[in-house]
Amino acid sequence: MSNLELINIYKKSSSFFYNEKNNIEQKSKHWQRYSMKKFNTQNLQNFRKNGELSGGLDDASNKVSFELFSEIVNEISEEYIINNSPKKNIGNSNHLIKFKDVFIDYNKLIHIYWFWTLENKISRINQISSICEIGGGFGSFIELFIKNYNCKVFLIDLPEANLMSTYYLQQSFPKKNFFLFCDYEKKNKLTLEDFEKNDIIILPPNCNIDKQIKFDLFINTRSMMEMNKSVIKTYFDFIHNYSRNESLFLNINRYEKKSVGYPIRISEYPYDSLWKVLISQPSFKQNWIHFLLTQRVKNSDEANIFQELNRIKKIEKSFYDILIDDSVIYLKSKKNLRVILKRIFGTKILKSIGNFLFKIGSKLKNID
């Protein structure tokens, strides 16, 4: 599809989604930042440039240190990283590093490490045929599953994120069959038949989904922590209803985040009593985030999720009130200040001042 077609689908999806009163809660205070962004064909093509559209979904601007890269290489091999890194700079990020015909960034390295962790823990990962990712951003993590396994994926996210993930995944997998909001509109339902004949399905939340559809793996990475509690509960109900025995749920989220206006804590997520813990540990290089993989079981005698959530809560307490999250008001003020300074000094002078201050700050930081 052309970029213009994708923009038109986004507009229809937005109108459908945001005009429904039941969806008001879906766009938390954290994601009101989307209202500050301009979604058009030019920006879509450059959606990762300076984090213009992908800000909040993309850690690419974090520096890739030699120590970090070496540590990951020593543990999972350089070959594994190269095989799972993109060969194209989709979205024109200005933070990617070219390395042996692939592009490396912090965001992708962390995703590759998570993926490697799953491959080493789940003996039947090659049997996973259907994946539902909730709040998957622009598609960087799910790309690894599509690339390595013949699985179908269903992405649920806000219309703005769906626009970016559709663009990114269509550029990455042009031969895959996509089911988008324009297809959903024809029946106002994702049927089992449509699900089975498509590879990548991308829809906004609260669509009508055939109850016969079941998923082998659910994923939420670093986005439930930015949702209102009522929305988290809605997604957990969805996971419980659309899972089968032995379905997996990968939950990677902060111990505490307050960007919605109150604390959202992973230990308080509304799991039911039918989950067995497979992996539970601080996330790699992000010890303020927890990596929790669970498996659906038939009866509560096999489960231990509540005991584990109590254990996590003890770890979690040391992170209460530690990390401060940017509010929408702060981000708007920052954007307005940037516009004013550009008008006064011009882009080149402003960049020179920024680089000078960065160098001074780096030198001061290294003084013993």
MOQUIFEN-V491723 format. One record per residue. N is the residue number from 0. RES is the residue in one small letter. PHI is phi in radians with two decimals (999 if undefined). OMEGA is omega in degrees with one decimal (999 if undefined). BURIAL is # if it has 24 or more other ideal C-beta (glycine too) atoms within 12 Angstrom, else .. Layout:
BEGIN
[[N RES PHI OMEGA BURIAL] [N RES PHI OMEGA BURIAL]]
END
This chain:
BEGIN
[[0 m 999 177.1 #] [1 s -1.29 178.0 .] [2 n -1.07 179.3 #] [3 l -1.13 177.3 .] [4 e -1.08 179.3 .] [5 l -1.13 177.5 #] [6 i -1.11 179.7 #] [7 n -1.14 176.5 #] [8 i -1.12 177.8 #] [9 y -1.05 -179.1 #] [10 k -1.13 178.8 #] [11 k -1.16 179.4 #] [12 s -1.10 179.1 #] [13 s -1.09 -180.0 #] [14 s -1.08 178.6 .] [15 f -1.08 -172.4 #] [16 f -1.33 -173.5 #] [17 y -1.37 176.4 #] [18 n -1.51 177.7 .] [19 e -1.60 -175.7 .] [20 k -1.01 -178.0 .] [21 n -1.16 -177.9 .] [22 n -1.72 -177.5 #] [23 i -0.99 -177.2 .] [24 e -1.19 -174.1 .] [25 q -1.09 -178.6 #] [26 k -1.64 -177.3 #] [27 s -1.17 176.9 #] [28 k -0.97 -179.5 #] [29 h -1.05 -174.1 #] [30 w -1.59 170.5 #] [31 q -1.19 176.0 #] [32 r -1.08 176.9 #] [33 y -1.05 -178.6 #] [34 s -1.15 -179.1 .] [35 m -1.53 -172.0 #] [36 k -1.84 179.1 #] [37 k -1.84 -178.9 .] [38 f -1.73 177.2 #] [39 n -2.41 -172.9 .] [40 t -1.08 -178.7 .] [41 q -1.18 179.7 .] [42 n -1.17 178.8 #] [43 l -1.10 179.8 #] [44 q -1.08 -178.9 #] [45 n -1.99 -168.5 #] [46 f -1.13 178.9 #] [47 r -1.73 -178.1 #] [48 k -1.19 -177.4 #] [49 n 0.99 -179.2 .] [50 g 1.12 -173.1 #] [51 e -0.99 176.6 #] [52 l -1.75 -174.0 #] [53 s -1.52 178.9 #] [54 g -0.99 -175.8 #] [55 g 1.65 178.8 #] [56 l -2.00 -163.5 #] [57 d -2.49 177.4 #] [58 d -1.70 -174.2 #] [59 a -1.04 -177.3 #] [60 s -1.26 174.5 .] [61 n -1.16 -175.7 .] [62 k -1.18 172.8 .] [63 v -1.58 179.9 #] [64 s -1.45 176.8 .] [65 f -1.07 -179.5 .] [66 e -1.13 179.6 .] [67 l -1.12 -179.0 #] [68 f -1.07 -179.6 #] [69 s -1.11 -179.6 .] [70 e -1.10 179.9 .] [71 i -1.20 178.6 #] [72 v -1.05 -178.4 #] [73 n -1.11 -177.3 .] [74 e -1.57 -173.9 .] [75 i -2.09 175.2 #] [76 s 1.56 178.4 .] [77 e -1.16 -179.6 .] [78 e -1.04 -179.3 .] [79 y -1.09 179.6 #] [80 i -1.12 -179.0 #] [81 i -1.09 -178.7 #] [82 n -1.13 -176.2 .] [83 n -1.92 178.2 #] [84 s -1.75 -177.5 #] [85 p -1.24 177.0 #] [86 k -1.69 179.6 .] [87 k -2.15 177.2 .] [88 n -1.60 -178.2 #] [89 i -1.29 -177.1 #] [90 g 1.64 174.8 #] [91 n 0.95 174.0 #] [92 s -1.16 177.4 #] [93 n -1.74 -179.7 .] [94 h -2.05 -177.5 #] [95 l -1.37 178.1 #] [96 i -1.98 178.6 #] [97 k -1.35 -177.6 .] [98 f -2.55 177.4 .] [99 k 0.86 176.1 .] [100 d 1.20 173.4 .] [101 v -2.27 179.3 #] [102 f -1.94 -178.4 #] [103 i -1.99 167.6 #] [104 d -2.61 -176.7 #] [105 y -1.02 -178.6 #] [106 n -0.95 -176.4 #] [107 k -1.26 179.4 #] [108 l -1.05 178.3 #] [109 i -1.14 178.5 #] [110 h -1.09 178.5 #] [111 i -1.10 179.0 #] [112 y -1.14 176.0 #] [113 w -1.02 -178.1 #] [114 f -1.09 177.8 #] [115 w -1.07 178.1 #] [116 t -1.03 179.0 #] [117 l -1.15 -179.6 #] [118 e -1.06 -178.9 .] [119 n -1.46 -177.7 .] [120 k -1.75 -175.5 .] [121 i -1.68 -176.8 #] [122 s -1.16 -177.1 .] [123 r -1.85 -177.1 .] [124 i -1.06 179.0 #] [125 n -1.26 177.3 .] [126 q -1.67 177.9 .] [127 i -1.28 -176.0 #] [128 s -1.88 -178.7 #] [129 s -2.46 -177.4 #] [130 i -2.26 172.6 #] [131 c -2.01 175.7 #] [132 e -1.88 -179.9 #] [133 i -1.79 178.5 #] [134 g 1.12 -174.6 #] [135 g -1.55 177.7 #] [136 g 1.15 -175.5 #] [137 f -1.63 171.4 #] [138 g 1.78 -175.7 #] [139 s -1.12 -177.6 #] [140 f -1.36 -178.0 #] [141 i -1.13 176.7 #] [142 e -0.94 -178.0 #] [143 l -1.15 178.5 #] [144 f -1.23 179.9 #] [145 i -1.10 -177.0 #] [146 k -1.20 -172.3 #] [147 n -1.71 -175.5 .] [148 y -2.35 -179.9 #] [149 n -1.46 -176.5 .] [150 c -2.08 175.2 #] [151 k -1.72 -175.3 #] [152 v -2.21 177.4 #] [153 f -2.13 -178.4 #] [154 l -1.85 176.4 #] [155 i -2.04 179.2 #] [156 d -2.82 176.1 #] [157 l -1.08 -176.0 #] [158 p -0.93 -178.0 #] [159 e -1.15 178.2 #] [160 a -1.18 178.7 #] [161 n -1.08 177.0 #] [162 l -1.05 -178.8 #] [163 m -1.20 -179.3 #] [164 s -1.19 177.3 #] [165 t -1.11 179.1 #] [166 y -1.06 -176.0 #] [167 y -1.11 -175.7 #] [168 l -1.33 175.0 #] [169 q -1.19 175.4 #] [170 q -1.18 -178.0 #] [171 s -1.39 -174.2 #] [172 f -2.33 -175.2 #] [173 p -1.13 -178.0 .] [174 k -1.61 -179.8 .] [175 k -1.36 176.8 #] [176 n -1.55 -178.2 .] [177 f -1.86 172.2 #] [178 f -2.07 -174.5 #] [179 l -2.03 -176.3 #] [180 f -1.04 178.8 #] [181 c -1.09 176.6 #] [182 d -1.36 179.2 #] [183 y -1.07 -177.5 #] [184 e -0.99 -175.3 .] [185 k -1.11 -178.3 .] [186 k -2.15 -171.8 .] [187 n 0.93 179.5 .] [188 k -2.89 167.7 .] [189 l -1.65 -177.5 #] [190 t -1.46 176.2 .] [191 l -1.07 179.3 .] [192 e -1.09 179.0 .] [193 d -1.13 178.7 #] [194 f -1.06 -175.0 #] [195 e -1.27 -176.0 .] [196 k -1.69 177.5 .] [197 n -2.07 -177.4 #] [198 d -1.71 -174.8 #] [199 i -2.27 -178.6 #] [200 i -1.98 -176.8 #] [201 i -2.29 -175.7 #] [202 l -2.45 173.9 #] [203 p -1.31 180.0 #] [204 p -1.12 172.2 #] [205 n 1.12 172.3 #] [206 c -1.40 179.7 #] [207 n -1.44 -174.3 .] [208 i -2.11 179.9 #] [209 d -0.92 -176.8 .] [210 k -1.27 175.8 .] [211 q -1.33 -179.4 .] [212 i -1.26 177.4 #] [213 k -2.29 -177.3 #] [214 f -2.10 177.9 #] [215 d -1.45 -177.3 #] [216 l -2.53 171.5 #] [217 f -1.93 -178.7 #] [218 i -2.32 164.5 #] [219 n -2.43 -179.2 #] [220 t -2.14 172.1 #] [221 r 1.01 174.3 #] [222 s -2.31 174.2 #] [223 m -1.08 179.6 #] [224 m -1.16 -179.9 #] [225 e -1.96 -179.1 #] [226 m -1.90 172.0 #] [227 n -1.16 -177.7 #] [228 k -1.03 -179.7 .] [229 s -1.11 179.5 .] [230 v -1.26 176.5 #] [231 i -1.01 179.4 #] [232 k -1.07 178.7 .] [233 t -1.07 179.6 #] [234 y -1.21 177.2 #] [235 f -1.14 175.4 #] [236 d -1.07 178.5 .] [237 f -1.08 179.5 #] [238 i -1.06 -179.7 #] [239 h -1.11 -177.3 #] [240 n -1.38 -174.9 .] [241 y -1.89 175.6 #] [242 s -1.76 174.1 #] [243 r -2.17 177.0 #] [244 n -1.03 -179.2 .] [245 e 1.36 171.2 #] [246 s -1.07 -177.8 #] [247 l -1.92 176.0 #] [248 f -2.36 176.5 #] [249 l -1.72 -176.1 #] [250 n -2.15 -179.7 #] [251 i -2.11 -175.0 #] [252 n -2.56 -177.1 #] [253 r -1.16 171.9 #] [254 y -1.08 176.0 #] [255 e -2.67 171.8 #] [256 k -2.51 -173.6 #] [257 k -2.10 -173.4 #] [258 s -1.22 176.5 #] [259 v -1.56 178.6 #] [260 g 1.96 177.1 .] [261 y -2.71 -174.8 .] [262 p -1.19 170.3 #] [263 i -1.97 -173.7 #] [264 r -2.16 -176.0 #] [265 i -1.10 -179.4 #] [266 s -1.19 -178.0 #] [267 e -1.81 179.4 #] [268 y -1.10 -170.7 #] [269 p -1.44 172.2 #] [270 y -1.11 168.7 #] [271 d -1.54 -170.4 .] [272 s -1.54 -173.8 .] [273 l -1.98 178.7 #] [274 w -2.23 175.5 #] [275 k -1.86 -176.1 #] [276 v -1.47 176.6 #] [277 l -1.82 177.0 #] [278 i -2.41 175.9 #] [279 s -2.60 -174.9 #] [280 q -2.85 173.5 .] [281 p -1.02 -178.2 .] [282 s -1.18 -179.2 #] [283 f -0.99 176.9 #] [284 k 1.08 178.5 .] [285 q -2.45 -170.2 #] [286 n -1.26 175.4 .] [287 w -1.57 -179.7 #] [288 i -2.06 180.0 #] [289 h -1.90 179.2 #] [290 f -1.82 -174.3 #] [291 l -2.22 177.3 #] [292 l -1.96 -179.6 #] [293 t -2.21 -179.3 #] [294 q -2.22 179.2 #] [295 r -1.25 180.0 #] [296 v -2.20 -174.8 #] [297 k -1.33 -178.7 .] [298 n -2.42 -173.2 .] [299 s -1.18 177.7 .] [300 d -1.12 179.8 .] [301 e -1.50 -171.2 .] [302 a -1.62 176.2 .] [303 n -2.54 -173.1 .] [304 i -1.15 -177.5 #] [305 f -1.17 176.1 .] [306 q -1.08 -178.6 .] [307 e -1.21 178.3 #] [308 l -1.11 175.6 #] [309 n -1.15 177.7 .] [310 r -1.16 179.3 .] [311 i -1.08 -179.5 #] [312 k -1.03 178.9 .] [313 k -1.17 175.8 .] [314 i -1.18 -172.5 #] [315 e -1.05 -173.6 #] [316 k -1.02 179.9 .] [317 s -1.26 179.9 .] [318 f -1.85 178.7 #] [319 y -1.12 175.7 .] [320 d 1.09 -179.4 .] [321 i -1.54 -175.0 .] [322 l -1.68 -179.8 .] [323 i -1.77 -177.4 .] [324 d -1.79 -180.0 #] [325 d -1.17 175.7 .] [326 s -1.47 177.7 .] [327 v -1.11 178.9 #] [328 i -1.08 178.1 .] [329 y -1.09 -178.6 .] [330 l -1.13 178.4 #] [331 k -1.15 178.9 .] [332 s -1.10 179.2 .] [333 k -1.10 179.6 .] [334 k -1.15 179.8 .] [335 n -1.13 178.1 .] [336 l -1.11 179.0 .] [337 r -1.08 179.3 .] [338 v -1.11 -179.6 .] [339 i -1.12 -179.4 .] [340 l -1.14 177.9 .] [341 k -1.12 -179.8 .] [342 r -1.19 -177.8 .] [343 i -1.32 -172.4 .] [344 f -1.75 -172.7 .] [345 g 1.55 -174.6 .] [346 t -1.11 -176.3 .] [347 k -1.11 -179.5 .] [348 i -1.13 -179.2 .] [349 l -1.11 177.2 .] [350 k -1.11 179.5 .] [351 s -1.10 177.7 .] [352 i -1.09 -179.9 .] [353 g -1.08 179.5 .] [354 n -1.13 179.0 .] [355 f -1.10 -179.9 .] [356 l -1.12 178.8 .] [357 f -1.11 179.3 .] [358 k -1.13 178.3 .] [359 i -1.07 179.7 .] [360 g -1.08 179.6 .] [361 s -1.14 179.8 .] [362 k -1.16 178.7 .] [363 l -1.11 -179.7 .] [364 k -1.12 -175.8 .] [365 n -1.56 178.1 .] [366 i -1.32 -179.7 .] [367 d -1.26 999 .]]
END
